Amino acid sequence: MRYSMVAISTTALAASAYAVTINDVCTTSYVQASLPADGFVRGLTFDSTSVTASPVFNASVSGAEMFPDATFDFCNVTFAYTHDGTSDTVHLNYWLPAPANFKNRYLSTGGGGLAINSGTTTSGSLPGGVQYGAVSGLTDGGFGSFTTQFDAVTLLANGTLNWPATYMFGYQAHHELALIGKEFTKTFFNMSSDAIPSTNSSTSLAKRANATSTKLYSYYQACSEGGREGWSQVQRFANQFDGAVIGAPAFRYGQQQVNHLFSNVVEQTVGYFPPPCEFEAIVNATIAACDGMDGQVDGVVARTDLCKINYNPNVTIGTPYYCAAVTTSVGGFGKRQFGAPAASPEQNGTVTAKGVEVAMTIIDGLKTLDGKQAYLSYQPTASFEDAATTYDSTTNTWGLSISGLGGEWVTRYLDLIDTSDLTSLDGVTYDTLRDWMYEGWQRYEDVLQTTWPDLTPFNTAGGKVLHYHGESDNSIPAASSVRYHDSVRQIMYPDLSYNESIAALNDWYRLYLVPGAAHCSPDSAQPNGPFPQTNLAVMIEWVENGVVPTTLNATHLTGDNVGANAQICAWPLRPMWSGSNGTMSCEYDQASIDSWLYTLDAWPKPLY
């Protein structure tokens, strides 16, 4: 399968009388000589004996969602450092492109779920940078290994939070990853030296090949938890990245994690636990009914706002459904907190009034018992992932299946008990959820909440943000990204009109809602939807060549038009197709905009 790539103009490396290869520089001794000096970052000491360096040739990636297919060579480097005065060890992994392919770029990557990275193999995020001539890096956060997740080290004992690990997960580890990675990159490729040595060592060969340009462009790219990690850097460290590509960020942590439990409490409150097939029937009927509201019928709901405004799910009551028995299944997003649903029996029935009541209450978002809005929710076309139920074969009934992410947040992060299992929601009401949200917000506001809305330093430093979110995201509501974008607009441009402030913000921070997309991926229920696979290429063009992404480049990765190009409107403009040729325009629709913005009046202070 071949995908189109955005063309990138790059500065060619200096011509050299020597052809410097990965074999010349991808050695333990050369990497040791390229490590930042102790004290480069105050309080950090590097362990030169921990260095590994392995050349990798003809690595290939295909079928990825965050970057196109590619084949490339790279130098796989790992090393460790410690924080002075502690006994910790933090491991870093960098993939460095072949010297001839290095294009003066550095990329930090993030994780997902409760993982601080997305893995050290080609199935992770590192290939997304190397194929664009960037050194690509990830960190283990000091958690013990590249595969150790944050929840494994969150507590020192029951009741005792591991604050150093929490701050590493919150933002410190990624700050250090970028500071070290950029300095290491400059030294490895000798970007700061004007002198060209005359000796025939591998060190001097690399210097001779790369001694013309001292400008290193620095980028970030990740989705979900990795998106929150990206915002943690943009909000704090103005000069760290020239451009950040951030997808579906898991910020507003106090609310977001508890929100995973909201669907469970709705089911418990209503007293009905819909079979998965009933939820599927409701979603499929919604997609079919709302498909044409964007001006074209293609199996994709590109205007979930119009769907929310105009569609009444009650019309699905009585719709028949059938699903075959499932014996095995696969979990989502590659993290154990996104657990796979249990095996289920054959399901045959009709959509019930109670099932629709559950669905509509979830879509409406968390409200306190006195009717105040506490949090936002999913768009009508999102699958009800948090509301998944489990089958009891002894009673032949469907029952509660407590969200793994939400449950672990309560047990481990609020109650500080070393378990990921919340065994019961007995007595839990909508007000309980509001209180849990407030507790997490207060405890972790300076480390995990990650919603600081004043990005003036980053903007002043010339940074760019490309922020995207699938409209049908079933894990982190797309409205969460809209809320933060609007918070930044209001805080940074209070004296401008709405249109003027949007224009000012779009100069450097642009948000795109991806039609038909789920959580950091295409949606299997809307396979004809496009996905922005070349985001880093788009960001490179914006940063290095001033090409503003008026619309966002996307590719059809699944469905009927695989390989075809598509464009995604920048918020707050919304897509609409018209004419016999199905021409898309990006239109301003105030009612649609308003439908995305919640008045969260259940809180005593602003919730950005």
N, C-alpha and C positions, 0 to 999 in steps of 0.2 A: 504494500500500500504506500503510495507516495503522497506527500502533502506539500502544498505550496509554502514557500518561505519568503518573508519580507526581505527585500534586498537591503544590504547594509554597506554603506560606504565606510571604509576603514583606511587608516594610515598604514602604509606598507612598512615593514621592518627594514632596517638598513641592510643594503647589500653587503655581503662579506666574502672575503677570499676563502673563508673556511665554511664548510657546511656543518654547522653544529647540530648534532642529533640528540635525541633523548638519551641515548647510551652515553654520550659525553658528559651530561650533567645530572642524570638521574642516578646518582650514587650517594651512598651514606655520607661520605666525606664532603662532597659538594653541598649537600643539604645542611650538614652540620655547620659549614662555613657560612651558610646563608641565613641561619637563624638570627632573629633579632638579638641584640645584646641584652644581657641581664640589666634590668633597670630601664629598658626602653619603655615598658609599662611599669610604673612604680608599683612595687610589691610583688612582681612576678619573677620567677627564676625558671629558666628553661633547662631541660634535661637533655643534653646532647647525646647521651647514651641511649635514649629512647627512640632515636631516629630510625625509621625504615624508609627505603626508597626502592620502588620497583617499576621498571618501565613496562607499559602495557601497549600492545600493538593491535591495530585493527579491532578495537572495541566497537561494538555496534549496539544501537538502540532502535527499536521500532515499536509502533503502536502506543507510544506514550502520549499523555494528554497535555502535558505542560511544555513540551518541546517537540520539534519534528524528528523524523528518522535521521540518523547520522552514523557515520563510521569515522573513528578518530583514534589517534595515538595519544597517550598521556603518561605522565610520571605520577605514580601513586605514592604519596608521602604521608607518613604519620609521625607525630612527635608529641611530647607531653611537657607540661609546665606545672608549677605549684605556686600557690599563694604563700608568700613569706609569712612565717608565724603559724602556719597550719601544717597538717600532715596530708592534705588533699593532693590529688593528681587529676589534672584535666587533660584529656586526649583530644587532639585535633587531627583531621584528615583533609588533605588538600590534593586535588587533582590538577596538575599543571600541564597545559598543552605543549606539544612539541615546540621548540624554540622558533622554528620557521612559521608556526601558526599562531603564536602569541600576539594578541592585538591590543596590548596595554589595558587589559580589563581584569577586574577582580569581582567575584560573585560570592556572597554569603547565601547559604540555604538553610531552611528551617525544617520543622517537624510537623507532627499531626497527632491528635489525641492528647496523650500525656508524654509523647516522645519529643525530644528536643531536636532530633534530626530525622531524616527520612531514609537512612540506610547508606551503607558504604559500597553498594553494588550498582550496576547499571540500571537496576530497577528503581533506584532512588532519584534524587534531584541533581546530583553532581554532573551528570552528562549535559544538563541544560546550559551550563556555563562553558564547558570545555569546547563544545561545538561552535561557540561564538568567539573562540580565542581568549577565553577568560580563565584565570585560575579560580577554581571552585572549591569552597570550603564548608566544613561542618564541624560541630563540636559534640562531645559527649556530656558536656556540662559539669564534668567532675563526678558523674554518678557511678562510675566504676567500669563502664564499657560503652561502646557505641550502641549496644542493643539494650542498655538499661534505661528504663523509663523513670520519669520524675517520681511517680508514686512509690517506687521501690525505695526511695531515700527520703521521702517527705517527712517521716517521723523518726526521731531518735529513740523514742519509746512512747507508749500510750500517754497522751497528754503533753508531750514535748515536741514541738514543731522544730524541724531542722531549718532554721532561718537562712543560714548560708546557702543551702541547696535551693531554697525557695527563691532567693534573690538571683542565684545563678540561672534558674529556669525563667524567672521573670524578665530579666534583661541583661544581667552582668555577663553571662557566658557568651552571648551573641556580640556584645560590645567588644569583649576581648578577642573573640574569633576574628572580627573584622579588623581591629587594630593590628593584631599579629599577622593576619593574612595579607594585609596590604603591605606592611613592612617587609615581610618574607618575600612577597612577589617582587617588590622593587629590588631587593638584594639579589634574589635568584636570577633575575633577568637584567641585573645591573642597570636599572633605569636612572640612577642618580649620578652616574660617573661620566665625566667628559673625556677621561683618559682611556685610550685603547691600548692595552698591554701588547707587548710584542712576543711574549713567550708562547710556547705551544702547548700549554696546559689546558685542561678542559675548562677551568675557571676563566682563563683569558679568552678562550674561544667564545664562550657565552657572552662575555663582556664585549668582545669585538662585534658579535652579531646583533647586540641589542643596546648599543650605547648612544642612540640618537634621540630618543624621546624620553622625557622625564614625567610626562603626564600619565597618571594611572586613573582610569575611570572605574569607579566602584559602584556595584549594584547589589541589590537584594531581590530574591524571588522565593516565595513560598505561599502556601494556602492553608486555611484552617488555623490550627494552633500556630503553624508557621507564619500565617498572616498576622496573628497577634504579636508574635515575636518581631516581625518586621516593624509594626507600629511602635513597639517598645523602643526601638532604635530611633526611628524618625522623630518621635516625641521628645527624646532626651539628648540625642547626639547630632547636632545640626550638620556637622561637616563629614559625617561618617560615610554617607552614600550620596552619589550623584543622582541615582534613581532607584526607587523601590517599587517592585511589582508585587502587589499584595492581594491575595484572593480570600474571600469569605472568612475574614478574621474572627477568631474566637475571643474577641475582646468583650468588655463589660462582663468580666468573669463571674462576679458575684451573682449576677442575674442569669447569665447564659447557662451556667452549669445546672443551677436549680431548675431552669426552664425545661430541661430534659425530663423532669419529673411531672411537669404540669399536665401532660397528656394522661399519665397514669392516674393522677388525682381527679381529673375530669371523669375518667371511666369509673373510678371508685365512687365519686359523688353522684353520678347519674345512675350508677348501679347496673351498668351494662358494659360488657367487654366484647367488642365486635370481633368476629373472626377476621383474620388477615384478608381473606377473599372479599369480605364485605367492604373493608376499607379500599381495596383495589378497585372494586366496582364503583365506589363513590368517586375516586380519583379519575378513573377512566371516563366516567360519564361527564365529569367536570371538564376534562380536557376536550372531549368531543363537543360539548356545548359551547365552550369559550374559544375554540380554535379559530373560528372565522372573525372574531371581534377585532383582530388586528388587520383585517382586510384580505387575508388569504387563508385558504384551508390547506394546511400541510401537516397536520398532526402536532403542531407546535403552538403553544399559547404564549405569544410574545407580549401580550398585554394582560398580565395577571391582575393589574389594577382594574381594568374594565370588567374582568371576570368577577373580581371581588365586589365591585359596585353593582353589577347588573344581574349576576347569576344567583339563583336561589337553590341551594342543594336539596331542598325538600322535594323537588321534582324527581329525585332519584329514588324516593321511597317506592318500594314494590319492584324495582329493577332486579331481574334474576341474575344470579352469579353462580359460577362453577369454577372450582380449582381442583386439580388433581392432587393426590397425596404427594407429600414431599418427604423424602427419607434423609437427604443430606442437603446442606446449604453452606454458603460461604459468607463470612462477615464482611463488613464494609470498611473501606479506607485503610486496611492493613494494620489496624491497631486493635488490641484485644478489648478495649473499652467499647468498641463498636461490634458487639458480639453477634454471632450468627444466630438467627432464629432457630428454635428447636424444630425437629421434624413435626410435620402436621398431617392430619388425615385428609381424606377427600372432603371438600366443602361444597355444599349445594344448597342454595337458599335464595332469599330475596332481601334487598336492602330494607332495613327496618327504620321506623321513626326514631327509635332510641339510637341506632347507629348514626343517623344523620344528626341527631342532637349532640352526640359526642363530637362528631366532626366539626360542626358549626361552633361549638363552644371552644374547641381547640383553636380554630382559625381566628376567633374573636380575641384571643390573648388573655393572659391572666388578669383577673379582676378580684379585688378584695371582696369580702362578704358584704361590705357597704357600697359596692359598685364602683370603686375607684380603680382606674387602670394602673396595673403594676408593671406589666411588661408587654412587649410586642409579640407577634407570632408569625407563623408561616403563611405563605400565599396559598390560595385555594388549590393549586395544582401540585403542591408538594405531597409526596407520599407520607403517610402517617408513621414514620419510623419510630418516633418516641412512644407511640401508642400500641406498639406490637403486643399482642397477647399470646398466651401460652395455653396449650391444650392439655387437659387432665384426662388421661385415658381411663382412669378409674371411675370418674363421674360423667365422662363424655360431655364436659363443659369447657368453655374458654374462660380464662381468668387472667389476673394481673401478672405482667412481666415487667418488673421494675427496671428502669433504664440503668445500664451499667455506669455511664458517665455521671448521671445525676445522683445515683445511689452512692457511688464512691465519694463524690464531693461532700455529701452529708457526713458519711462515716469518718473518712480520713481527714478531710480539710476543715470541717466545722466541729465535729465531735472529737477529732484527734484520736481516733481509734484505728489501730493498724489492721484494717480489713477493707476490702473493696465491696463487700456485700451489705446492702441495706435490705434486711429481711422482711420488713413490713412497712406499710404506710398507714397502719391503723391510727385513726385519730388525726391524720394529717388533712388540713383544710387549705383552701386558697390563702387564707391569712397566714397559715404556717409557712407556705411557700414564700409569701412576701417577707416574713420575718427571717427566713433562711437567706433570702437574697440580701437583705439588709446587713445581716451578720457577716456574710462573706465580703460584701462591699466594704464594710468598715475595716475588717481584719486585713484584707489584702489590697486596699485601695492604692497604695504606693508601689505595688509590685506586680499584681496580676490584672487589675481592673483595666488598665491600659487605654484610657479614653481621654487623656489630656487633650483639650481641643485647640489650644493656642500653639500653632506650628510656625509662628513668626520666625524663630531662629532658622529653622530648616528652609523656609521660603527665602529668607534673606541670603542664606548660603547658596542659593540657586538650585536646590534639590527639586526633584520631580517625583510624583506618586501616580502610579497607574493602579487603580483599585477596581477590582471586578468581583461580581457575586452572581451566582446562578439564581435566576428568579424562582425556580422551583426547588431551592435548597431545602432538604429535609432534616438538616442537623443544626444549622445556624440560620435563622430567618434572614432573608435578604433585606428586610426592613431594618435590621441591625446596622448594616452598612450605610443605608440611607440616613439613618438617625445621626450617625457619627459625622458623615459628610456635611449634613445640615448644621450640626453643632459647631464644626470648624468654621463654616460660613458665617454663622451668627456671631461667634466670638471674635473672629478676625476682621469682619467687615460690618460692624454694627451701624455705621452711618451711611451705608449704601443701600439702595433699593434692592429688591430681590434679584432682579435681572442683572444689575450692576455687580452685586456681590458674587453671583454665579459666574459671571464673566471673569472677574478678578481671580476667583478660586480656580477656574478651569485653566488659567494660564500655567498652573504648576501642579494642580491636584485634580485628577479627573476620575469619576466613578462611572462604571459601565455595568448595567444589569444584563446578564446573559440570558436570552430567551430560551426556555426549555431546558436549561441546565440544572443539574442537581448540585450536590455538595462536592465542589472541586472536580467535577466531571460531568460529562453528558448524562442525561437522564434516560434510563432504559424505557420509560413510559412515553418519552417524546424523542425518539431516536433521530428524527430529522432536524433537530436543533443543532446549531453550530457551536463550536467551542473555541475560545481564543488561545490557540496553541503556540502562537509566535509572540507572546507578550514581551519576552526579553528583547527580541529583535526590534519590536516597536519602541520599547524604551530606549534602546541604544540609538535608534534613529532620532528620537526626541532629544536626548541628552547631547549626543555628539554632533548632530547635524541640524538640529532645530526643526525637525519635521513634527509638527504638532498632530497627535492622533485625534483629529476631529471626530472620526468614528474609529472603532477598534477593529482591527483585522481579526477575522475568525475563519475557521475551516470546518467543514462538515466531516466529522470523524466517523460517524455511523449513519445508518439510514439510507435513504434513496439517492443522496447526492454526494456520496463520499468523495472527498478531494476538492469539492467546489468551495469557492471563496464566499464569504459573507461579511457584512459590516454591522457593527453594533453601535447603537446611539449612545452618546454621552449623557448622563443624567444632568438635568431633569427632563431632557427631551425624550420622547417615547416613539417607538417605531409604528408606522402605519403604511400598509401597502395599498396601492391603487392602480387603476388602469389595466388594460389587457395584458401588459407585459409584467405586471406585478412589481411596479417600481416602489421602492421603499423611500419614505421620507421620515425625518425626525421632527416630530411636532411637539408643540407646547400645549399641555392639557392640564389646567389648574385642578380640576376635580380628581384627575388621576394622581397628580402630585400629592394632593391632600390625603388621598387614601393610604399613602405610604407613611405619613407622619402621625404618630400617636401622641396624645396628650397624657403623659404619665403623671397623673396627679396623686398617686399613692405614696409619693416620697416627699420628705420635708426639705430636700435640696435638689438642685438640678441633676438629672441623670443624663450625661452626655452620651 
